[in-house]
Amino acid sequence: MKKSLLLASLLAAFAMTACGQKEEAAIEAPAAAVMDAAKEGAAATMDAAKEGAAATMDAAKDGAAAATEAATDAADAAKESADAAVDATKDAAGAAMDAAKESVEKAADAAKDAVKPAQ
């Protein structure tokens, strides 16, 4: 009976060892497929991220160029407005000077007339 028990244990150990080796080989194949799929997924994700980053950089460059152009246009418009204001101020000052000169001349004439002895 001891021999039968020993033989049954040995046969069970051999069967389990043989079954265990088959299962490991079967597990390796799906693991390799999963790893390949993960690599492909990671590569696709990296490509999409690169494309997204490039598109974002292009949009940022375009936005910066548009902002620069708008700022330049605004500065040009402000300069033109300031030039127009300076010209208007010069014209107004000239007109004020002419009016003041005319007033002074009239006042001088009135003073001369007031100082003349009556004849």
QUIGI-V739801 format. One line per field, one symbol per residue. ss: DSSP state (@ for helix, = for strand, . for the rest). phi: phi as a letter, one per 30 degrees, with the letter a starting at -180 (. if undefined). psi: psi as a letter, one per 30 degrees, with the letter a starting at -180 (. if undefined). Layout:
ss->???
phi->???
psi->???
//
This chain:
ss->.@@@@@@@@@@@@@@@@@@@@@@@@@@@@@@@@@@@@@@@@@@@@@@@@@@@@@@@@@@@@@@@@@@@@@@@@@@@@@@@@@@@@@@@@@@@@@@@@@@@@@@@@@@@@@@@@@@....
phi->.dddddddddddddddddddddddddddddddddddddddddddddddddddddddddddddddddddddddddddddddddddddddddddddddddddddddddddddddddddddc
psi->eeeeeeeeeeeeeeeeeeeeeeeeeeeeeeeeeeeeeeeeeeeeeeeeeeeeeeeeeeeeeeeeeeeeeeeeeeeeeeeeeeeeeeeeeeeeeeeeeeeeeeeeeeeeeeeeeefkkk.
//
